[in-house]
Amino acid sequence: MRWKSGLWLAALLALLLLFALLAGRAGLDAFRDHFGAGFARNHALLQAQKLVTLITRELSLSQRLAELESVRRFLRGGDASGQAGVDAERFRRAFTDASVFLIAHDSGHYYFSDGTAPDAWVKPSYTLQRGDPKDGWYFATVRDARPYALNVNVDEKLKVTKVWFNVLVREDEGGRILGLAGSGLDLTRFLATFVGTVDSGVTNFIINGDGAILAHPDESLIEYAALTKAAPRRTLHGLVEDGADRKALDGMLAGLREAPGSGGGVLRVDLQGQPRVLGAAYVPELDWYVITAVDLGAAQVIDETVLWPLALGAIALLLLFAAAVSMGVDRLILRPLVRLTDSARRIAAGDYRQRLRTRRSDELGSLTRAFDDMARQIDAHTSELESRVAERTRDLAQAHDRIAATHRQIQDSIRYAGLIQHAMLPHRELLRALPDDHFVLWQPRDTVGGDFYLFREAPGQFLIGIVDCAGHGVPGAFMTMIAHAGFDLAVQELGLSDPAALLRRMDSATRTLLPGDAASRHLATNMDVGLCHVDLATGRVTFAGAHAELYRCEGTRCEQIRGSRRSIGERRRAIYENVILADGPSCTYYLTTDGFLDQAGGERGYGFGNRRFADALGGIAAQPMKSQEEALRRRLADHQGSCPQRDDIAVIGFRVPGRAAAPDPVSGG
């Protein structure tokens, strides 16, 4: 019986030993999975903080370089003193890679200095060409017009491969683009700093918001010049074959982008056909992701050479002294692991003020101290970044207040100018002379505009007209002042009866008023003018136009009388001639600027057009003048739809007073 009892006891011990071995193995795998996920997440967060620290420094230096007035003068081509070169060399020595570049947008000259060429700021390294694919990164950066961009690129002309910091240089805030300024980090150094690792089974790499791989230990996987590519080929998705893994990866990355302060993310996927734990951290300042891929089979997440003897000892103690082993395991392993796990969870949630203190010298003590050091570094970096963000926020708020005040002043000035321009229009004179025989549709695109209308009367006659000056807004309004002065001078010298002579004198006067130097030849200073003189005694209408037409409607028939094909103020002088028209009893006359005719709208976005305008006039010419104005406004609004107003609009219609048709005896009209 004793040997049977011994056999049963041996069998029970063997069963307990097997159970303990299986449980120990399962526990070890669970520990490895848990700490592997935490290690991947926290390693990615640590690398992201390191990346932000260096990138912020390099980018801040590049932005300060771009803001220097000497650099702006240099990029305009006006730095005769060489101060820009001195300032750029001073910044070059401050950059980590001891290199700096400036690019002039107008000339395309690329100046690069790494301290080896004494004439780097006298002679450009090369000149960018718009059609050269190797220079596409520059034109993509300028076209995107963001304040700065980072680009991993091989500059085949300089024979260097760097992570480039490209900062846009403008004339002033919101002004025209003068070029780029910045520096670069040598790709080998960058890879060694941010993706290189001495840990077995751990791979670090960086992707952008489109998933393109910007940095990887395997340089053949890097998507160079990703900035110029609408559809990058070397992406993180290209390394993940399974569709479900890709969908889960998209969800994790999208969640990090939507909540950048929530900590990193962890995901288990098959990467290049091998199971990996991915830890991810999002850098919102760059729209980059730092990815840590951990091979749990190769990475030393847990030192098994120490844990296995402890596990075997625990098994022996479990078999012999279950209670003592339970208390020892709880005191020596489980409690420290729980504290470490809880602290790691709080750190992952953003509480970097956690402090883990231990006197243990084993692996758990080393891991605890490593977590504590990481929390201290992250806390310091976070405090520094928060201080910088607060400082930048104050600067932006002050700049916003200054811009808002300037904008209010400008708007007040423009509104006042609009009142002055409206006061110059002959509204009252027309109401007194032609109360029921005219209408005016005047609709500037902006507060002030370049279209206006004219009216002068004398005993037995009057002159009515319309003027469309080049430009709109403030420039167009200034041109109306010149046009009005030229018209006043012409009328004062020649009277009202000869519209063609008035156009010739206006052309001569405006050429005298405008500067004739070479700089002003490239400015649009021409004016379209249409003038009609009406003899009230005879009903005769005399028309002359400078690139303007008169529409004459009698009943439902509407004809177009063309003026000269050249405007006032064009380089080649035009010949203006009078067209004399006999007024009929039911004639209505219309003058318009091209703003109405060119207004886009309809199903295809085409302009209103002369033919449609003439048809519209023929349908309303018999109505009272006020009704005609309202009908034209409705017709324009229906055609325009949701399209914005493209130009200033001015239409004037009139009839010769006292010559209306006799009422129709049948209709009583």
RODOMI-838987 format. One line per field, with one value per residue (C-alpha): residue number from 1; residue in three letters; chain; y, x, z. Coordinates in steps of 0.02 Angstrom, whole numbers. Example, Ala and Ser with C-alpha at 12.3 -4.5 7.8 and 13.67 -1.06 7.14 Angstrom:
REM RODOMI-838987
pos = 1,2
code = ALA,SER
unit = A,A
py = -225,-53
px = 615,684
pz = 390,357
//
This chain:
REM RODOMI-838987
pos = 1,2,3,4,5,6,7,8,9,10,11,12,13,14,15,16,17,18,19,20,21,22,23,24,25,26,27,28,29,30,31,32,33,34,35,36,37,38,39,40,41,42,43,44,45,46,47,48,49,50,51,52,53,54,55,56,57,58,59,60,61,62,63,64,65,66,67,68,69,70,71,72,73,74,75,76,77,78,79,80,81,82,83,84,85,86,87,88,89,90,91,92,93,94,95,96,97,98,99,100,101,102,103,104,105,106,107,108,109,110,111,112,113,114,115,116,117,118,119,120,121,122,123,124,125,126,127,128,129,130,131,132,133,134,135,136,137,138,139,140,141,142,143,144,145,146,147,148,149,150,151,152,153,154,155,156,157,158,159,160,161,162,163,164,165,166,167,168,169,170,171,172,173,174,175,176,177,178,179,180,181,182,183,184,185,186,187,188,189,190,191,192,193,194,195,196,197,198,199,200,201,202,203,204,205,206,207,208,209,210,211,212,213,214,215,216,217,218,219,220,221,222,223,224,225,226,227,228,229,230,231,232,233,234,235,236,237,238,239,240,241,242,243,244,245,246,247,248,249,250,251,252,253,254,255,256,257,258,259,260,261,262,263,264,265,266,267,268,269,270,271,272,273,274,275,276,277,278,279,280,281,282,283,284,285,286,287,288,289,290,291,292,293,294,295,296,297,298,299,300,301,302,303,304,305,306,307,308,309,310,311,312,313,314,315,316,317,318,319,320,321,322,323,324,325,326,327,328,329,330,331,332,333,334,335,336,337,338,339,340,341,342,343,344,345,346,347,348,349,350,351,352,353,354,355,356,357,358,359,360,361,362,363,364,365,366,367,368,369,370,371,372,373,374,375,376,377,378,379,380,381,382,383,384,385,386,387,388,389,390,391,392,393,394,395,396,397,398,399,400,401,402,403,404,405,406,407,408,409,410,411,412,413,414,415,416,417,418,419,420,421,422,423,424,425,426,427,428,429,430,431,432,433,434,435,436,437,438,439,440,441,442,443,444,445,446,447,448,449,450,451,452,453,454,455,456,457,458,459,460,461,462,463,464,465,466,467,468,469,470,471,472,473,474,475,476,477,478,479,480,481,482,483,484,485,486,487,488,489,490,491,492,493,494,495,496,497,498,499,500,501,502,503,504,505,506,507,508,509,510,511,512,513,514,515,516,517,518,519,520,521,522,523,524,525,526,527,528,529,530,531,532,533,534,535,536,537,538,539,540,541,542,543,544,545,546,547,548,549,550,551,552,553,554,555,556,557,558,559,560,561,562,563,564,565,566,567,568,569,570,571,572,573,574,575,576,577,578,579,580,581,582,583,584,585,586,587,588,589,590,591,592,593,594,595,596,597,598,599,600,601,602,603,604,605,606,607,608,609,610,611,612,613,614,615,616,617,618,619,620,621,622,623,624,625,626,627,628,629,630,631,632,633,634,635,636,637,638,639,640,641,642,643,644,645,646,647,648,649,650,651,652,653,654,655,656,657,658,659,660,661,662,663,664,665,666,667,668,669
code = MET,ARG,TRP,LYS,SER,GLY,LEU,TRP,LEU,ALA,ALA,LEU,LEU,ALA,LEU,LEU,LEU,LEU,PHE,ALA,LEU,LEU,ALA,GLY,ARG,ALA,GLY,LEU,ASP,ALA,PHE,ARG,ASP,HIS,PHE,GLY,ALA,GLY,PHE,ALA,ARG,ASN,HIS,ALA,LEU,LEU,GLN,ALA,GLN,LYS,LEU,VAL,THR,LEU,ILE,THR,ARG,GLU,LEU,SER,LEU,SER,GLN,ARG,LEU,ALA,GLU,LEU,GLU,SER,VAL,ARG,ARG,PHE,LEU,ARG,GLY,GLY,ASP,ALA,SER,GLY,GLN,ALA,GLY,VAL,ASP,ALA,GLU,ARG,PHE,ARG,ARG,ALA,PHE,THR,ASP,ALA,SER,VAL,PHE,LEU,ILE,ALA,HIS,ASP,SER,GLY,HIS,TYR,TYR,PHE,SER,ASP,GLY,THR,ALA,PRO,ASP,ALA,TRP,VAL,LYS,PRO,SER,TYR,THR,LEU,GLN,ARG,GLY,ASP,PRO,LYS,ASP,GLY,TRP,TYR,PHE,ALA,THR,VAL,ARG,ASP,ALA,ARG,PRO,TYR,ALA,LEU,ASN,VAL,ASN,VAL,ASP,GLU,LYS,LEU,LYS,VAL,THR,LYS,VAL,TRP,PHE,ASN,VAL,LEU,VAL,ARG,GLU,ASP,GLU,GLY,GLY,ARG,ILE,LEU,GLY,LEU,ALA,GLY,SER,GLY,LEU,ASP,LEU,THR,ARG,PHE,LEU,ALA,THR,PHE,VAL,GLY,THR,VAL,ASP,SER,GLY,VAL,THR,ASN,PHE,ILE,ILE,ASN,GLY,ASP,GLY,ALA,ILE,LEU,ALA,HIS,PRO,ASP,GLU,SER,LEU,ILE,GLU,TYR,ALA,ALA,LEU,THR,LYS,ALA,ALA,PRO,ARG,ARG,THR,LEU,HIS,GLY,LEU,VAL,GLU,ASP,GLY,ALA,ASP,ARG,LYS,ALA,LEU,ASP,GLY,MET,LEU,ALA,GLY,LEU,ARG,GLU,ALA,PRO,GLY,SER,GLY,GLY,GLY,VAL,LEU,ARG,VAL,ASP,LEU,GLN,GLY,GLN,PRO,ARG,VAL,LEU,GLY,ALA,ALA,TYR,VAL,PRO,GLU,LEU,ASP,TRP,TYR,VAL,ILE,THR,ALA,VAL,ASP,LEU,GLY,ALA,ALA,GLN,VAL,ILE,ASP,GLU,THR,VAL,LEU,TRP,PRO,LEU,ALA,LEU,GLY,ALA,ILE,ALA,LEU,LEU,LEU,LEU,PHE,ALA,ALA,ALA,VAL,SER,MET,GLY,VAL,ASP,ARG,LEU,ILE,LEU,ARG,PRO,LEU,VAL,ARG,LEU,THR,ASP,SER,ALA,ARG,ARG,ILE,ALA,ALA,GLY,ASP,TYR,ARG,GLN,ARG,LEU,ARG,THR,ARG,ARG,SER,ASP,GLU,LEU,GLY,SER,LEU,THR,ARG,ALA,PHE,ASP,ASP,MET,ALA,ARG,GLN,ILE,ASP,ALA,HIS,THR,SER,GLU,LEU,GLU,SER,ARG,VAL,ALA,GLU,ARG,THR,ARG,ASP,LEU,ALA,GLN,ALA,HIS,ASP,ARG,ILE,ALA,ALA,THR,HIS,ARG,GLN,ILE,GLN,ASP,SER,ILE,ARG,TYR,ALA,GLY,LEU,ILE,GLN,HIS,ALA,MET,LEU,PRO,HIS,ARG,GLU,LEU,LEU,ARG,ALA,LEU,PRO,ASP,ASP,HIS,PHE,VAL,LEU,TRP,GLN,PRO,ARG,ASP,THR,VAL,GLY,GLY,ASP,PHE,TYR,LEU,PHE,ARG,GLU,ALA,PRO,GLY,GLN,PHE,LEU,ILE,GLY,ILE,VAL,ASP,CYS,ALA,GLY,HIS,GLY,VAL,PRO,GLY,ALA,PHE,MET,THR,MET,ILE,ALA,HIS,ALA,GLY,PHE,ASP,LEU,ALA,VAL,GLN,GLU,LEU,GLY,LEU,SER,ASP,PRO,ALA,ALA,LEU,LEU,ARG,ARG,MET,ASP,SER,ALA,THR,ARG,THR,LEU,LEU,PRO,GLY,ASP,ALA,ALA,SER,ARG,HIS,LEU,ALA,THR,ASN,MET,ASP,VAL,GLY,LEU,CYS,HIS,VAL,ASP,LEU,ALA,THR,GLY,ARG,VAL,THR,PHE,ALA,GLY,ALA,HIS,ALA,GLU,LEU,TYR,ARG,CYS,GLU,GLY,THR,ARG,CYS,GLU,GLN,ILE,ARG,GLY,SER,ARG,ARG,SER,ILE,GLY,GLU,ARG,ARG,ARG,ALA,ILE,TYR,GLU,ASN,VAL,ILE,LEU,ALA,ASP,GLY,PRO,SER,CYS,THR,TYR,TYR,LEU,THR,THR,ASP,GLY,PHE,LEU,ASP,GLN,ALA,GLY,GLY,GLU,ARG,GLY,TYR,GLY,PHE,GLY,ASN,ARG,ARG,PHE,ALA,ASP,ALA,LEU,GLY,GLY,ILE,ALA,ALA,GLN,PRO,MET,LYS,SER,GLN,GLU,GLU,ALA,LEU,ARG,ARG,ARG,LEU,ALA,ASP,HIS,GLN,GLY,SER,CYS,PRO,GLN,ARG,ASP,ASP,ILE,ALA,VAL,ILE,GLY,PHE,ARG,VAL,PRO,GLY,ARG,ALA,ALA,ALA,PRO,ASP,PRO,VAL,SER,GLY,GLY
unit = A,A,A,A,A,A,A,A,A,A,A,A,A,A,A,A,A,A,A,A,A,A,A,A,A,A,A,A,A,A,A,A,A,A,A,A,A,A,A,A,A,A,A,A,A,A,A,A,A,A,A,A,A,A,A,A,A,A,A,A,A,A,A,A,A,A,A,A,A,A,A,A,A,A,A,A,A,A,A,A,A,A,A,A,A,A,A,A,A,A,A,A,A,A,A,A,A,A,A,A,A,A,A,A,A,A,A,A,A,A,A,A,A,A,A,A,A,A,A,A,A,A,A,A,A,A,A,A,A,A,A,A,A,A,A,A,A,A,A,A,A,A,A,A,A,A,A,A,A,A,A,A,A,A,A,A,A,A,A,A,A,A,A,A,A,A,A,A,A,A,A,A,A,A,A,A,A,A,A,A,A,A,A,A,A,A,A,A,A,A,A,A,A,A,A,A,A,A,A,A,A,A,A,A,A,A,A,A,A,A,A,A,A,A,A,A,A,A,A,A,A,A,A,A,A,A,A,A,A,A,A,A,A,A,A,A,A,A,A,A,A,A,A,A,A,A,A,A,A,A,A,A,A,A,A,A,A,A,A,A,A,A,A,A,A,A,A,A,A,A,A,A,A,A,A,A,A,A,A,A,A,A,A,A,A,A,A,A,A,A,A,A,A,A,A,A,A,A,A,A,A,A,A,A,A,A,A,A,A,A,A,A,A,A,A,A,A,A,A,A,A,A,A,A,A,A,A,A,A,A,A,A,A,A,A,A,A,A,A,A,A,A,A,A,A,A,A,A,A,A,A,A,A,A,A,A,A,A,A,A,A,A,A,A,A,A,A,A,A,A,A,A,A,A,A,A,A,A,A,A,A,A,A,A,A,A,A,A,A,A,A,A,A,A,A,A,A,A,A,A,A,A,A,A,A,A,A,A,A,A,A,A,A,A,A,A,A,A,A,A,A,A,A,A,A,A,A,A,A,A,A,A,A,A,A,A,A,A,A,A,A,A,A,A,A,A,A,A,A,A,A,A,A,A,A,A,A,A,A,A,A,A,A,A,A,A,A,A,A,A,A,A,A,A,A,A,A,A,A,A,A,A,A,A,A,A,A,A,A,A,A,A,A,A,A,A,A,A,A,A,A,A,A,A,A,A,A,A,A,A,A,A,A,A,A,A,A,A,A,A,A,A,A,A,A,A,A,A,A,A,A,A,A,A,A,A,A,A,A,A,A,A,A,A,A,A,A,A,A,A,A,A,A,A,A,A,A,A,A,A,A,A,A,A,A,A,A,A,A,A,A,A,A,A,A,A,A,A,A,A,A,A,A,A,A,A,A,A,A,A,A,A,A,A,A,A,A,A,A,A,A,A,A,A,A,A,A,A,A,A,A,A,A,A,A,A,A,A,A,A,A,A,A,A,A,A,A,A,A,A,A,A,A,A,A,A,A,A,A,A,A,A,A,A,A,A,A,A,A,A,A,A,A,A,A,A,A,A,A,A,A,A,A,A,A,A,A,A,A
py = 0,117,97,130,285,338,308,411,546,544,552,696,788,758,822,974,1002,990,1108,1227,1221,1254,1391,1467,1464,1541,1673,1712,1733,1845,1950,1961,2016,2143,2219,2206,2313,2437,2439,2469,2611,2696,2674,2759,2900,2924,2929,3052,3168,3159,3195,3345,3416,3415,3459,3604,3671,3656,3722,3869,3917,3903,4014,4145,4143,4166,4317,4415,4573,4543,4375,4458,4587,4448,4349,4508,4527,4688,4635,4736,4735,4545,4551,4403,4293,4345,4309,4145,4086,4130,4023,3885,3861,3846,3711,3531,3485,3647,3681,3812,3858,4003,3995,4152,4125,4251,4189,4009,4023,3893,3948,3813,3825,3692,3796,3727,3853,4034,4103,4009,4171,4250,4109,3995,3809,3785,3859,3775,3735,3721,3577,3477,3333,3343,3519,3472,3473,3662,3706,3586,3674,3848,3792,3718,3888,3818,3913,3766,3588,3444,3334,3182,3202,3158,3320,3246,3414,3438,3251,3247,3156,3249,3281,3459,3599,3713,3877,3995,4174,4308,4495,4522,4429,4367,4452,4381,4233,4275,4098,3968,3964,3823,3682,3493,3344,3213,3060,2939,3040,3061,2874,2836,2960,2919,2747,2664,2550,2427,2324,2159,2134,2321,2426,2611,2708,2867,2893,3049,3079,2990,2836,2867,2800,2948,2859,2673,2572,2492,2642,2549,2568,2758,2862,3003,3171,3118,3301,3296,3132,3127,2936,2874,2695,2653,2659,2570,2496,2416,2317,2253,2121,2074,2183,2173,2227,2375,2427,2414,2512,2651,2659,2673,2810,2907,2895,2964,3109,3153,3147,3188,3210,3040,2946,2817,2669,2484,2358,2179,2152,2046,2162,2098,1928,1923,1951,2115,2228,2407,2554,2722,2903,3052,3216,3345,3485,3386,3271,3126,2959,2875,2685,2554,2375,2243,2060,1979,1823,1916,2073,2065,2131,2014,1933,1750,1690,1766,1729,1542,1504,1610,1513,1345,1402,1461,1289,1203,1322,1299,1111,1117,1280,1343,1476,1541,1540,1629,1764,1778,1790,1917,2021,2002,1997,2031,2188,2274,2223,2293,2457,2464,2422,2552,2684,2638,2654,2826,2881,2817,2919,3077,3089,3111,3167,2988,2943,2761,2737,2569,2501,2336,2290,2153,2167,2236,2371,2413,2419,2529,2650,2651,2697,2831,2907,2904,2991,3126,3159,3163,3279,3398,3399,3423,3571,3651,3626,3694,3849,3875,3848,3975,4101,4074,4087,4257,4316,4256,4342,4507,4491,4451,4607,4715,4641,4663,4847,4877,4787,4896,5054,4997,4949,5116,5208,5107,5136,5322,5317,5228,5372,5497,5399,5382,5570,5602,5512,5625,5539,5697,5781,5630,5627,5813,5807,5633,5584,5447,5426,5339,5203,5162,4990,5024,4877,4884,4717,4788,4938,5051,5012,5066,5092,5257,5352,5533,5663,5845,5956,6124,6218,6106,5965,5841,5720,5549,5416,5272,5236,5070,5097,4956,4864,4861,4894,5031,5037,5052,5189,5291,5272,5343,5503,5521,5480,5605,5741,5706,5714,5879,5955,5896,5964,6129,6153,6077,6081,5937,5920,5819,5652,5595,5754,5731,5555,5619,5755,5631,5516,5660,5721,5550,5521,5686,5645,5470,5449,5400,5314,5135,5067,5126,5047,4878,4947,4934,5115,5102,5154,5099,5249,5270,5445,5498,5678,5712,5864,5888,5996,5874,5712,5673,5558,5565,5419,5391,5246,5193,5004,5026,4994,5078,4970,5052,4966,5013,4904,4728,4753,4794,4842,4861,5016,4987,5120,5118,4952,5036,5103,5270,5262,5115,5119,5148,5296,5264,5362,5404,5448,5504,5398,5505,5420,5485,5456,5363,5388,5225,5214,5168,5177,5077,5090,4954,4907,4733,4681,4633,4548,4447,4390,4200,4093,3971,3783,3793,3952,4052,4242,4330,4389,4526,4426,4373,4553,4621,4490,4538,4723,4686,4600,4744,4901,4946,4941,5091,5128,5078,4911,4886,4908,4780,4658,4672,4644,4487,4424,4451,4365,4215,4196,4222,4096,4048,4115,4263,4435,4448,4634,4802,4816,4976,4990,5151,5163,5320,5391,5562,5655,5716,5594,5443,5351,5395,5272,5124,5156,4969,4921,5091,5076
px = 0,144,214,40,23,195,145,-12,86,216,79,-4,161,194,21,45,216,146,4,127,239,93,27,202,221,49,86,252,167,36,171,264,108,60,231,268,115,161,342,292,173,291,442,344,292,472,536,398,449,631,577,470,613,740,616,549,724,774,607,611,786,728,577,684,803,656,594,758,744,919,858,706,819,933,789,723,895,937,1066,1216,1296,1307,1221,1110,1264,1332,1165,1143,1317,1277,1121,1214,1331,1178,1092,1126,1188,1289,1206,1085,1001,907,802,752,579,593,761,753,932,972,1106,1176,1313,1389,1542,1656,1626,1681,1572,1413,1312,1386,1363,1209,1236,1112,953,783,688,498,497,633,557,706,649,466,480,509,362,249,299,265,101,42,84,92,209,329,352,470,527,642,728,884,955,1043,1117,1199,1232,1158,1011,929,772,740,658,576,507,412,482,352,365,264,126,11,118,195,313,500,567,618,741,794,913,924,973,1085,975,1103,1112,924,897,1025,942,759,740,902,895,1010,864,842,672,628,607,569,508,413,265,170,-16,-37,53,213,369,484,616,657,813,793,823,747,576,588,474,591,517,347,293,285,188,0,1,158,213,313,185,148,-7,106,191,22,-57,-213,-366,-432,-262,-262,-435,-385,-225,-326,-440,-295,-207,-369,-405,-232,-255,-428,-366,-179,-166,-238,-71,-8,-95,-56,-105,-55,-35,62,199,285,208,274,173,219,154,143,156,108,123,54,151,16,143,211,64,185,169,312,292,381,365,408,442,390,487,652,633,694,532,553,719,669,838,794,608,626,729,607,463,545,577,399,341,446,385,207,223,309,256,105,61,239,264,98,148,322,260,130,260,408,327,142,133,281,209,39,117,223,76,-34,102,132,-55,-59,93,11,-143,-37,2,191,214,212,371,423,548,631,786,779,927,842,757,597,698,787,622,546,691,681,497,536,672,556,418,539,599,424,366,511,478,292,319,438,317,171,273,316,136,76,205,159,-26,2,101,-36,-171,-76,-46,-231,-282,-166,-231,-412,-382,-298,-440,-569,-476,-464,-649,-700,-595,-669,-848,-813,-741,-900,-1006,-897,-909,-1097,-1111,-1020,-1154,-1285,-1432,-1527,-1495,-1570,-1722,-1752,-1725,-1794,-1905,-2002,-1894,-1740,-1678,-1505,-1445,-1279,-1206,-1020,-939,-858,-896,-821,-801,-739,-908,-1005,-1130,-1136,-1270,-1260,-1399,-1413,-1562,-1645,-1519,-1434,-1287,-1298,-1164,-1081,-898,-811,-636,-508,-509,-634,-630,-511,-402,-558,-627,-467,-479,-656,-584,-467,-606,-724,-591,-560,-746,-768,-622,-690,-866,-797,-697,-813,-991,-1115,-1165,-1017,-993,-851,-753,-782,-710,-556,-530,-556,-426,-302,-340,-322,-155,-98,-162,-85,105,195,347,397,329,151,145,106,-45,-220,-280,-402,-586,-740,-855,-1023,-1099,-1268,-1318,-1504,-1578,-1747,-1817,-1785,-1775,-1609,-1491,-1304,-1200,-1013,-930,-756,-769,-951,-1118,-1288,-1445,-1595,-1762,-1921,-2066,-1998,-1860,-1690,-1536,-1355,-1258,-1072,-944,-758,-671,-537,-551,-491,-311,-254,-78,-140,-256,-428,-540,-707,-855,-1033,-1183,-1340,-1507,-1682,-1789,-1951,-2107,-2078,-1888,-1792,-1602,-1484,-1300,-1211,-1038,-970,-1003,-1183,-1136,-991,-1079,-1061,-1213,-1336,-1312,-1139,-1073,-1069,-1080,-1247,-1193,-1245,-1380,-1468,-1455,-1534,-1675,-1707,-1718,-1838,-1955,-1962,-1936,-2121,-2137,-2116,-1933,-1944,-2020,-1880,-1749,-1835,-1852,-1667,-1618,-1725,-1657,-1478,-1510,-1594,-1447,-1314,-1383,-1247,-1103,-1010,-1018,-866,-859,-942,-1112,-1191,-1340,-1432,-1590,-1677,-1808,-1818,-1945,-2106,-2095,-2191,-2306,-2490,-2604,-2668,-2855,-2893,-2803,-2812,-2627
pz = 0,37,-136,-208,-101,-155,-335,-315,-229,-367,-498,-406,-391,-576,-619,-509,-586,-763,-716,-637,-791,-907,-795,-783,-971,-997,-866,-949,-1118,-1040,-957,-1121,-1215,-1084,-1060,-1245,-1284,-1148,-1205,-1387,-1339,-1218,-1332,-1472,-1354,-1298,-1477,-1523,-1381,-1435,-1613,-1562,-1458,-1599,-1736,-1633,-1608,-1790,-1852,-1730,-1790,-1972,-1937,-1852,-2001,-2121,-2023,-2039,-2144,-2216,-2283,-2363,-2446,-2508,-2582,-2666,-2746,-2654,-2522,-2576,-2402,-2384,-2214,-2260,-2284,-2113,-2029,-2121,-2068,-1888,-1897,-1989,-1841,-1728,-1833,-1782,-1955,-1976,-2143,-2207,-2371,-2451,-2611,-2709,-2784,-2926,-2992,-2933,-2864,-2730,-2606,-2491,-2361,-2252,-2205,-2341,-2482,-2450,-2592,-2547,-2534,-2691,-2815,-2806,-2792,-2935,-3009,-2989,-3149,-3148,-3272,-3183,-3080,-2963,-2914,-2894,-2704,-2704,-2816,-2718,-2557,-2629,-2707,-2542,-2459,-2282,-2164,-2158,-2220,-2181,-2323,-2334,-2501,-2598,-2671,-2820,-2867,-2697,-2680,-2505,-2424,-2281,-2184,-2245,-2144,-2273,-2205,-2320,-2330,-2370,-2405,-2246,-2157,-2294,-2428,-2585,-2575,-2583,-2568,-2438,-2294,-2181,-2144,-2152,-2047,-2123,-2153,-2080,-1919,-1917,-1937,-1802,-1684,-1708,-1786,-1738,-1587,-1502,-1435,-1522,-1601,-1595,-1754,-1754,-1905,-1949,-2068,-2121,-2117,-2286,-2221,-2323,-2237,-2202,-2096,-2077,-2036,-2207,-2322,-2471,-2385,-2369,-2480,-2533,-2587,-2521,-2528,-2719,-2733,-2729,-2708,-2617,-2653,-2497,-2358,-2195,-2276,-2405,-2265,-2198,-2310,-2213,-2250,-2071,-2004,-2124,-2066,-1882,-1920,-2004,-1852,-1729,-1830,-1853,-1666,-1623,-1745,-1675,-1494,-1500,-1312,-1268,-1272,-1392,-1472,-1479,-1614,-1657,-1844,-1967,-2031,-2189,-2149,-1969,-1809,-1726,-1589,-1656,-1536,-1613,-1558,-1654,-1675,-1721,-1753,-1902,-1944,-1918,-1829,-1737,-1749,-1641,-1704,-1572,-1609,-1445,-1490,-1509,-1401,-1222,-1149,-1000,-949,-952,-890,-722,-722,-760,-601,-504,-581,-541,-364,-354,-413,-280,-147,-212,-192,-21,55,-40,83,99,-88,-113,10,-64,-243,-192,-100,-216,-388,-398,-292,-381,-549,-503,-447,-604,-716,-632,-647,-829,-863,-782,-882,-1042,-995,-984,-797,-816,-635,-574,-480,-456,-316,-281,-198,-290,-399,-501,-670,-596,-509,-672,-766,-630,-637,-828,-819,-690,-799,-948,-849,-791,-969,-1040,-899,-932,-1120,-1093,-977,-1099,-1245,-1144,-1102,-1285,-1339,-1210,-1271,-1453,-1410,-1329,-1481,-1598,-1495,-1499,-1686,-1712,-1615,-1720,-1882,-1825,-1783,-1951,-2041,-1954,-2004,-2185,-2191,-2115,-2244,-2387,-2326,-2315,-2491,-2547,-2478,-2571,-2733,-2718,-2688,-2853,-2954,-3039,-2954,-2909,-3077,-3168,-3054,-3087,-3277,-3319,-3172,-3261,-3416,-3345,-3229,-3161,-3107,-3017,-2921,-2875,-2839,-2681,-2570,-2704,-2888,-3057,-3145,-3140,-3246,-3311,-3340,-3391,-3456,-3541,-3612,-3744,-3729,-3611,-3614,-3531,-3522,-3434,-3391,-3350,-3280,-3276,-3111,-2970,-2784,-2725,-2885,-2992,-2880,-2898,-3087,-3082,-3006,-3155,-3278,-3195,-3202,-3386,-3424,-3330,-3425,-3593,-3559,-3497,-3657,-3789,-3723,-3737,-3920,-3990,-3898,-4013,-3980,-3794,-3804,-3895,-3765,-3621,-3699,-3711,-3535,-3452,-3540,-3466,-3291,-3286,-3270,-3429,-3354,-3393,-3228,-3264,-3438,-3362,-3266,-3338,-3353,-3498,-3488,-3586,-3614,-3698,-3722,-3792,-3833,-3845,-3934,-3851,-3990,-4133,-4033,-4118,-4020,-4056,-3991,-3981,-3890,-3838,-3832,-3782,-3869,-3869,-3869,-3955,-3933,-4027,-3976,-3957,-4086,-4011,-4112,-4056,-4112,-4092,-4048,-4077,-4042,-3934,-3759,-3693,-3632,-3740,-3808,-3986,-4004,-4077,-4196,-4115,-4226,-4193,-4242,-4266,-4231,-4260,-4108,-4131,-4025,-3928,-3926,-3769,-3758,-3647,-3602,-3503,-3442,-3472,-3291,-3332,-3496,-3422,-3262,-3248,-3211,-3281,-3286,-3366,-3285,-3449,-3457,-3485,-3660,-3782,-3871,-3711,-3649,-3809,-3800,-3618,-3665,-3807,-3685,-3561,-3667,-3670,-3480,-3364,-3327,-3142,-3191,-3317,-3181,-3069,-3213,-3257,-3075,-3067,-3234,-3174,-3006,-3090,-3208,-3075,-2951,-2826,-2932,-2856,-2939,-3052,-3091,-3059,-3145,-3214,-3333,-3377,-3481,-3541,-3657,-3738,-3629,-3711,-3858,-3790,-3911,-3915,-3822,-3921,-3955,-3947,-3788,-3706,-3665
//
